Amino acid sequence: MLQQVLFVVVPVVLLLLGFPIFLILLTSALVILLATTSMPPSVVQTVMFGSLGSFPLVAIPFFILAGEIMGQGGIAKRIVAWVLSIVGGVRGSLALATIASSELFGAMSGSAVGCVAAVGRLLFPALRDNGYGDRFAVSLITSSGAIAIIIPPSIAMIIYAVTAQQSLTILFTAGVIPAILIGLMEAAYVLVYARIKIVPITAKARWRNIAASTKDAVWALGTIAVIFGGIYGGIFTPTEAAGIAVVYSAFIAKFVYREVTWADLGRIVMGAASLTTQILLIVAAAGVYSWLLTTSGIPQHVVDFIRALDAGPVATLLLMNIILLFIGSFLEPPAAILILAPLCVPVAEAMHVSPIHFGVIFCVNLSIGMFMPPFGLNIFAAHLLFKRPITEIYRGVIPFVLISLVGLMIITYVPIISMALPNLLK
């Protein structure tokens, strides 16, 4: 009983005191280990290093670095210009371009905050100056950037696949249609918004402009072909694809577009290394916490409790969605996955829900948490990038939160949306 209480009380107290996430997890694990077990403290370092010993985790630093190079090396800029040339002439085309660019950049970088930064820097001034207003522009960028959590190669999916011991390639495949579905729902909303607000129509799409932008962006679009063509063509694993994406994007940025110098690349590598360190520190600390949680038998107690409720899969999934949304609005996706997956995956399997389908549900919840008030990470990133008040962003993201919640319910209760492509590949 003491152990179960400590698993909840110690992290909550440390969170309220303002401790960093990795220290919350590591300190909680040490307190529980010393107070309730006879194991030596030296086991902590063994479990921490063991948590980092998974081959798919190697993809994380590579995808982060590739995303940083794309954002600063002219690749993201050309992707946005290409999308704009195609959707021009439609009322709401700039907002559509924001969503489509986020889908494409998310499919190259896997980072939600990186997506907000890369796409937002390019499109925020245009959105603001073309009748959308600051609040809508910032809120659109904040919410659409979270699509990167769902669409492969998502860093969150990599961590879930490692934690739940599922095939990363299949999980990547399962995320494609749900990401497109949420993007289409957001696109429908912005078209209605643009018509109601009578947003000015941008220049019409012309074949000459499309051809020119396609010619300029062909090397940038090649990044997607390299990543997905290699993975689904069976040429290399997702982890190997991440490394190849770094080499490809660096080559394009330095020698084709010539928008970065060797000094710039060095600075980008150092920035990516800093971000990677933050994520892997959380992974290592959460590995100890999750290991203690699993060995304590608490996940099995949770499964038994939910079975005893006899609520059925519909009510159980609804309850799990509520929990994941709540936790996802406070914790970063890596920490949320590493803490909750050992608890939630056995429950989902007990309800005969595929771990792959549940992985998509998990990631959709965390993507909404990225821009859900009060602590969504994308909200704070947008606040720092665009210098808009937090309260203004809170009000602006509400429609997008509601749209995404509807999409979450559809994805949760219509599993074929997630499983269609994996079943097709099989």
Backbone torsions as a table, in degrees:
resi	resn	phi	psi	omega
1	MET	NA	-43.8	178.8
2	LEU	-58.6	-41.7	-179.5
3	GLN	-61.5	-44.5	-179.5
4	GLN	-62.9	-39.5	178.8
5	VAL	-65.7	-42.9	-178.3
6	LEU	-64.2	-34.7	179.4
7	PHE	-60.3	-27.0	-179.1
8	VAL	-98.4	-47.0	-170.6
9	VAL	-69.6	-48.0	-175.0
10	VAL	-61.0	-49.7	178.3
11	PRO	-60.8	-38.9	-179.2
12	VAL	-64.3	-44.5	179.5
13	VAL	-61.9	-45.8	-179.8
14	LEU	-65.7	-35.8	177.6
15	LEU	-64.2	-43.7	178.9
16	LEU	-65.5	-29.7	178.5
17	LEU	-79.3	-7.0	175.4
18	GLY	88.2	19.2	178.0
19	PHE	-67.5	148.5	171.9
20	PRO	-62.2	154.2	-174.5
21	ILE	-58.6	-44.0	-176.2
22	PHE	-66.1	-34.7	177.2
23	LEU	-71.8	-34.2	176.2
24	ILE	-59.9	-47.6	-176.9
25	LEU	-68.0	-44.8	-176.5
26	LEU	-69.1	-43.9	179.7
27	THR	-65.2	-42.6	178.4
28	SER	-59.5	-44.4	-179.8
29	ALA	-62.3	-42.7	179.9
30	LEU	-64.7	-42.7	179.3
31	VAL	-61.8	-45.2	-179.0
32	ILE	-65.8	-42.0	-179.5
33	LEU	-61.1	-46.4	-176.4
34	LEU	-74.8	-31.4	-174.3
35	ALA	-86.1	-26.3	-170.2
36	THR	-126.8	-2.1	179.5
37	THR	-132.4	168.7	177.7
38	SER	-105.7	9.9	-179.3
39	MET	-73.5	146.4	-179.7
40	PRO	-72.2	148.4	179.0
41	PRO	-59.8	-22.1	-178.4
42	SER	-62.8	-17.4	179.4
43	VAL	-66.2	-23.2	-177.5
44	VAL	-61.6	-47.1	-178.1
45	GLN	-66.7	-32.9	177.4
46	THR	-63.1	-45.9	-179.6
47	VAL	-68.3	-38.0	179.8
48	MET	-60.9	-49.4	179.9
49	PHE	-68.0	-34.7	176.3
50	GLY	-63.7	-32.4	179.3
51	SER	-66.0	-25.5	-178.4
52	LEU	-95.8	3.5	-173.3
53	GLY	-91.2	19.0	-179.0
54	SER	-95.9	131.5	-177.6
55	PHE	-58.8	-42.1	179.7
56	PRO	-60.3	-26.2	179.3
57	LEU	-65.5	-21.3	178.1
58	VAL	-62.6	-24.1	-179.9
59	ALA	-66.4	-27.2	-173.6
60	ILE	-60.8	-55.7	180.0
61	PRO	-61.1	-33.9	179.7
62	PHE	-67.8	-44.5	179.5
63	PHE	-67.6	-35.7	176.1
64	ILE	-62.8	-46.1	-179.8
65	LEU	-64.6	-43.4	178.6
66	ALA	-59.8	-42.5	179.4
67	GLY	-63.0	-40.5	178.5
68	GLU	-65.1	-41.6	179.0
69	ILE	-64.5	-43.3	179.9
70	MET	-62.7	-40.5	-178.2
71	GLY	-68.3	-33.4	-174.8
72	GLN	-106.5	-5.9	-175.2
73	GLY	-106.1	15.6	176.1
74	GLY	90.5	-6.1	-178.2
75	ILE	-73.3	-47.8	179.1
76	ALA	-62.1	-39.9	-179.5
77	LYS	-59.5	-40.8	-178.9
78	ARG	-75.2	-31.2	174.9
79	ILE	-62.4	-45.3	-180.0
80	VAL	-63.4	-44.8	179.9
81	ALA	-61.9	-38.6	178.6
82	TRP	-63.8	-45.3	179.0
83	VAL	-63.1	-43.7	-179.6
84	LEU	-61.0	-37.6	-179.9
85	SER	-66.0	-27.3	-177.8
86	ILE	-83.3	-41.5	-174.1
87	VAL	-94.5	5.2	179.8
88	GLY	-61.1	152.7	179.3
89	GLY	88.8	-2.3	177.6
90	VAL	-105.8	135.7	176.3
91	ARG	-66.3	116.5	-174.2
92	GLY	102.4	12.0	-174.4
93	SER	-64.1	-35.3	179.5
94	LEU	-65.5	-39.8	177.9
95	ALA	-67.6	-40.0	176.3
96	LEU	-61.4	-41.1	179.8
97	ALA	-63.7	-34.3	177.9
98	THR	-63.0	-45.6	-179.7
99	ILE	-66.8	-47.2	-178.7
100	ALA	-64.2	-39.2	179.2
101	SER	-66.1	-36.7	177.5
102	SER	-65.5	-39.7	176.9
103	GLU	-61.3	-45.8	-176.5
104	LEU	-69.9	-44.7	-179.1
105	PHE	-69.1	-35.8	175.4
106	GLY	-61.6	-33.8	178.8
107	ALA	-74.8	-4.8	177.8
108	MET	-112.2	-24.7	-172.3
109	SER	-114.2	-35.1	-179.1
110	GLY	76.8	6.3	-175.9
111	SER	-117.6	123.8	-179.0
112	ALA	-69.2	-46.4	-179.6
113	VAL	-65.7	-39.5	176.2
114	GLY	-61.6	-36.5	178.4
115	CYS	-66.1	-44.6	177.7
116	VAL	-58.9	-44.3	-177.7
117	ALA	-67.5	-48.3	-174.4
118	ALA	-68.2	-51.3	-177.5
119	VAL	-73.2	-39.8	-177.0
120	GLY	-63.0	-43.4	179.8
121	ARG	-60.1	-32.8	-176.7
122	LEU	-82.5	-37.0	-170.4
123	LEU	-107.1	-17.8	-178.0
124	PHE	-58.6	-47.4	179.9
125	PRO	-59.8	-40.9	-179.4
126	ALA	-66.5	-43.0	178.1
127	LEU	-61.9	-45.0	-177.7
128	ARG	-64.0	-39.0	-173.6
129	ASP	-87.5	-4.2	-177.3
130	ASN	-116.1	32.7	168.9
131	GLY	94.0	1.6	-179.0
132	TYR	-85.5	-26.1	-178.9
133	GLY	84.2	155.4	-176.6
134	ASP	-61.7	-46.4	-173.9
135	ARG	-63.6	-46.4	-179.3
136	PHE	-66.4	-42.6	-177.4
137	ALA	-60.8	-48.8	-179.2
138	VAL	-64.8	-41.0	-177.9
139	SER	-66.8	-39.1	178.1
140	LEU	-63.2	-46.5	179.9
141	ILE	-63.9	-41.4	-178.9
142	THR	-61.6	-44.1	-176.1
143	SER	-79.7	-42.1	-177.2
144	SER	-69.1	-26.6	177.2
145	GLY	-64.1	-25.5	-179.0
146	ALA	-71.1	-11.8	177.0
147	ILE	-58.5	-26.4	-179.7
148	ALA	-61.9	-19.5	177.4
149	ILE	-72.0	-25.9	-174.2
150	ILE	-99.2	-44.7	-173.7
151	ILE	-78.8	135.6	178.8
152	PRO	-67.4	150.5	4.4
153	PRO	-91.3	86.6	-176.2
154	SER	-72.1	131.1	176.9
155	ILE	-64.4	-37.0	177.5
156	ALA	-61.0	-39.7	179.0
157	MET	-66.5	-35.6	177.8
158	ILE	-60.9	-45.8	-178.2
159	ILE	-67.9	-39.2	177.9
160	TYR	-63.5	-43.7	-178.7
161	ALA	-60.9	-39.8	178.1
162	VAL	-67.7	-45.4	-176.3
163	THR	-67.9	-42.9	-177.2
164	ALA	-90.3	-1.5	178.9
165	GLN	57.3	53.2	178.5
166	GLN	-118.0	161.1	178.9
167	SER	-67.6	122.0	-179.5
168	LEU	-66.8	-39.8	-179.7
169	THR	-61.6	-44.5	179.5
170	ILE	-66.0	-40.4	179.4
171	LEU	-64.7	-41.7	174.5
172	PHE	-56.4	-46.5	-179.0
173	THR	-60.4	-40.1	-177.6
174	ALA	-66.8	-23.5	-176.9
175	GLY	-83.0	-11.2	-172.6
176	VAL	-65.5	-56.1	-175.7
177	ILE	-65.7	-44.4	176.4
178	PRO	-57.0	-39.8	178.8
179	ALA	-64.2	-41.7	178.4
180	ILE	-66.2	-39.9	179.4
181	LEU	-58.9	-49.0	-179.4
182	ILE	-65.2	-38.0	176.3
183	GLY	-61.5	-40.9	178.7
184	LEU	-66.9	-37.7	178.3
185	MET	-65.5	-41.3	176.4
186	GLU	-66.4	-37.4	179.3
187	ALA	-63.2	-41.3	177.8
188	ALA	-60.9	-41.0	-179.8
189	TYR	-65.3	-45.3	-176.1
190	VAL	-68.8	-29.6	175.7
191	LEU	-66.2	-42.1	176.4
192	VAL	-64.5	-44.2	179.2
193	TYR	-58.9	-46.3	-178.4
194	ALA	-63.0	-36.2	179.7
195	ARG	-71.0	-41.2	179.7
196	ILE	-65.4	-42.8	-178.0
197	LYS	-84.0	-1.8	-178.7
198	ILE	50.7	54.7	178.1
199	VAL	-68.1	137.3	-179.3
200	PRO	-57.3	144.8	178.0
201	ILE	-83.9	132.9	178.4
202	THR	-79.9	174.9	-178.5
203	ALA	-58.7	142.0	-177.6
204	LYS	-64.8	150.7	176.2
205	ALA	-69.6	130.2	178.5
206	ARG	-126.1	142.3	-177.2
207	TRP	-57.8	-34.7	-179.9
208	ARG	-63.9	-43.0	-179.9
209	ASN	-69.8	-39.0	179.2
210	ILE	-63.2	-43.1	-179.7
211	ALA	-63.7	-41.3	-179.4
212	ALA	-66.4	-44.8	-178.9
213	SER	-68.6	-34.0	177.7
214	THR	-66.3	-41.3	178.1
215	LYS	-62.1	-40.3	-179.4
216	ASP	-72.0	-31.1	-174.3
217	ALA	-97.6	0.0	-172.2
218	VAL	-60.0	-37.6	178.7
219	TRP	-70.6	-36.4	177.7
220	ALA	-65.9	-44.1	178.5
221	LEU	-65.5	-23.5	177.7
222	GLY	-62.2	-23.5	177.9
223	THR	-59.6	-43.7	179.4
224	ILE	-64.9	-42.6	179.9
225	ALA	-62.5	-39.3	179.8
226	VAL	-64.8	-46.7	-176.1
227	ILE	-67.2	-55.8	-173.3
228	PHE	-78.1	-37.7	178.2
229	GLY	-62.2	-40.8	179.4
230	GLY	-68.1	-42.5	-178.0
231	ILE	-67.7	-53.8	-173.7
232	TYR	-82.3	-13.2	173.4
233	GLY	-85.2	-2.4	178.3
234	GLY	75.3	16.4	-177.2
235	ILE	-79.5	-39.6	177.4
236	PHE	-151.1	166.0	-178.9
237	THR	-78.8	165.6	175.6
238	PRO	-56.6	-36.0	179.0
239	THR	-66.5	-43.7	176.9
240	GLU	-65.5	-35.8	177.7
241	ALA	-60.9	-37.2	178.9
242	ALA	-62.4	-44.9	178.4
243	GLY	-64.0	-41.1	179.0
244	ILE	-67.0	-35.5	177.9
245	ALA	-62.1	-36.7	177.5
246	VAL	-64.1	-49.3	-178.8
247	VAL	-61.9	-45.3	-178.1
248	TYR	-63.3	-50.1	-176.4
249	SER	-65.5	-37.5	178.3
250	ALA	-65.1	-41.4	179.0
251	PHE	-62.7	-45.0	-178.7
252	ILE	-65.2	-45.8	-177.3
253	ALA	-65.1	-35.9	-174.6
254	LYS	-87.7	-44.1	-169.7
255	PHE	-106.3	-22.3	179.6
256	VAL	-97.0	-57.8	-179.9
257	TYR	-85.1	-22.3	175.6
258	ARG	54.0	44.6	-179.1
259	GLU	-106.3	-0.9	175.0
260	VAL	-132.8	149.3	174.7
261	THR	-100.7	175.3	175.6
262	TRP	-61.9	-35.7	177.8
263	ALA	-65.0	-40.0	177.5
264	ASP	-62.0	-43.9	179.6
265	LEU	-61.8	-39.1	177.0
266	GLY	-62.2	-42.4	178.4
267	ARG	-65.4	-39.8	178.8
268	ILE	-64.2	-41.6	178.9
269	VAL	-61.7	-42.2	-179.4
270	MET	-65.5	-40.3	178.0
271	GLY	-65.0	-42.2	178.3
272	ALA	-65.9	-37.0	178.6
273	ALA	-63.7	-39.4	178.7
274	SER	-63.2	-45.0	179.5
275	LEU	-66.2	-40.2	178.2
276	THR	-60.9	-41.9	179.6
277	THR	-60.1	-42.4	179.8
278	GLN	-61.6	-42.9	-178.5
279	ILE	-68.5	-46.0	-176.3
280	LEU	-71.2	-26.4	172.2
281	LEU	-62.4	-42.0	178.1
282	ILE	-65.6	-42.0	179.4
283	VAL	-60.0	-45.5	-178.4
284	ALA	-65.4	-45.8	-179.5
285	ALA	-66.7	-41.7	179.6
286	ALA	-68.0	-26.6	177.1
287	GLY	-61.4	-40.3	177.5
288	VAL	-67.0	-45.8	-179.5
289	TYR	-61.8	-45.4	-179.5
290	SER	-65.5	-37.8	178.9
291	TRP	-63.2	-45.4	177.4
292	LEU	-63.0	-40.5	179.9
293	LEU	-61.1	-43.0	-178.2
294	THR	-69.5	-45.6	-177.8
295	THR	-69.9	-19.4	178.9
296	SER	-74.5	-16.1	-178.3
297	GLY	84.9	3.3	-178.3
298	ILE	-61.9	-42.6	177.5
299	PRO	-55.3	-40.4	179.5
300	GLN	-67.0	-36.8	176.7
301	HIS	-63.7	-39.4	178.6
302	VAL	-63.9	-44.7	178.3
303	VAL	-60.0	-45.5	-179.8
304	ASP	-62.9	-39.3	179.6
305	PHE	-63.3	-45.3	-178.9
306	ILE	-67.7	-37.4	175.9
307	ARG	-62.9	-38.7	-180.0
308	ALA	-65.9	-30.5	177.0
309	LEU	-65.3	-29.8	179.9
310	ASP	53.6	43.0	-176.7
311	ALA	-81.2	-16.6	-177.8
312	GLY	87.0	161.3	-175.5
313	PRO	-64.4	-33.7	-177.7
314	VAL	-64.5	-52.7	-179.0
315	ALA	-67.8	-35.9	-179.8
316	THR	-65.3	-44.5	178.0
317	LEU	-64.6	-36.8	177.1
318	LEU	-62.8	-44.6	178.7
319	LEU	-62.0	-42.6	-179.6
320	MET	-66.9	-36.6	176.1
321	ASN	-61.3	-43.3	179.8
322	ILE	-61.6	-43.8	179.5
323	ILE	-63.5	-45.7	-178.2
324	LEU	-65.5	-38.3	177.6
325	LEU	-63.8	-42.9	-179.2
326	PHE	-63.9	-50.1	-179.3
327	ILE	-66.1	-40.3	-177.8
328	GLY	-65.0	-22.0	178.5
329	SER	-83.1	-7.1	179.4
330	PHE	-112.0	-38.8	-173.9
331	LEU	-104.9	152.2	171.6
332	GLU	-68.0	149.5	-177.1
333	PRO	-51.2	-45.4	-179.8
334	PRO	-57.3	-44.8	-179.1
335	ALA	-66.8	-42.6	-179.1
336	ALA	-61.5	-41.8	-179.6
337	ILE	-66.7	-46.9	-175.7
338	LEU	-66.7	-28.9	179.2
339	ILE	-83.8	-44.2	-169.4
340	LEU	-92.4	-27.8	-177.4
341	ALA	-58.4	-44.0	178.2
342	PRO	-60.7	-26.2	177.4
343	LEU	-83.5	-42.5	-168.8
344	CYS	-85.0	-35.5	-176.6
345	VAL	-61.4	-45.2	176.4
346	PRO	-59.7	-35.3	177.9
347	VAL	-65.3	-44.8	179.4
348	ALA	-61.9	-43.0	179.2
349	GLU	-64.8	-35.1	177.6
350	ALA	-65.0	-27.6	177.0
351	MET	-90.2	10.0	179.8
352	HIS	62.4	33.9	174.6
353	VAL	-96.8	129.3	179.9
354	SER	-58.3	134.4	176.4
355	PRO	-59.5	-28.6	176.9
356	ILE	-69.0	-49.8	177.3
357	HIS	-59.0	-42.4	-180.0
358	PHE	-66.6	-32.6	175.8
359	GLY	-60.7	-39.7	177.0
360	VAL	-66.0	-45.6	177.7
361	ILE	-56.8	-45.4	179.8
362	PHE	-56.2	-50.0	-175.7
363	CYS	-69.7	-34.9	176.7
364	VAL	-63.7	-43.4	176.0
365	ASN	-57.5	-45.9	-178.2
366	LEU	-68.6	-32.0	177.5
367	SER	-65.6	-39.6	176.7
368	ILE	-66.4	-39.4	177.6
369	GLY	-59.9	-25.7	-179.5
370	MET	-65.3	-25.5	178.8
371	PHE	-128.1	21.9	177.4
372	MET	-92.8	127.7	175.4
373	PRO	-61.0	149.7	8.5
374	PRO	-99.0	-12.3	-168.5
375	PHE	-118.9	18.5	179.8
376	GLY	-56.8	129.4	-174.0
377	LEU	-62.2	-37.9	179.1
378	ASN	-63.2	-31.7	179.3
379	ILE	-62.6	-44.9	-179.4
380	PHE	-70.0	-35.8	177.0
381	ALA	-63.3	-44.5	179.6
382	ALA	-66.0	-37.9	178.3
383	HIS	-60.0	-43.7	-179.2
384	LEU	-71.9	-38.6	-175.8
385	LEU	-72.9	-41.9	-170.0
386	PHE	-111.1	1.2	173.8
387	LYS	56.9	39.4	176.3
388	ARG	-104.2	147.1	-179.6
389	PRO	-60.7	142.9	179.5
390	ILE	-57.4	-43.2	-177.6
391	THR	-62.9	-34.2	177.4
392	GLU	-65.5	-41.5	178.7
393	ILE	-68.1	-38.8	176.8
394	TYR	-53.5	-49.4	-178.6
395	ARG	-65.5	-38.5	-175.5
396	GLY	-69.7	-31.6	-174.9
397	VAL	-83.3	-10.9	-175.7
398	ILE	-54.3	-48.6	178.6
399	PRO	-58.6	-38.1	-179.3
400	PHE	-70.8	-34.1	175.1
401	VAL	-62.6	-45.5	-179.2
402	LEU	-63.1	-42.4	178.2
403	ILE	-61.3	-45.1	-178.7
404	SER	-66.6	-33.6	177.1
405	LEU	-65.1	-39.4	175.3
406	VAL	-62.8	-44.4	177.2
407	GLY	-60.8	-39.0	178.1
408	LEU	-60.6	-44.2	179.8
409	MET	-63.5	-40.3	178.8
410	ILE	-63.9	-47.0	-178.8
411	ILE	-64.2	-38.5	-178.5
412	THR	-64.4	-45.4	-170.3
413	TYR	-101.4	0.3	173.5
414	VAL	-124.1	78.7	-171.6
415	PRO	-62.1	-21.1	-178.7
416	ILE	-62.0	-25.2	178.4
417	ILE	-61.3	-41.4	178.7
418	SER	-81.6	-34.4	-168.6
419	MET	-95.9	-6.3	-175.6
420	ALA	-61.0	-52.0	-178.1
421	LEU	-67.9	-44.7	175.2
422	PRO	-57.3	-40.6	178.3
423	ASN	-65.1	-37.4	179.3
424	LEU	-65.3	-41.8	178.9
425	LEU	-65.4	-35.9	179.0
426	LYS	-64.7	NA	NA
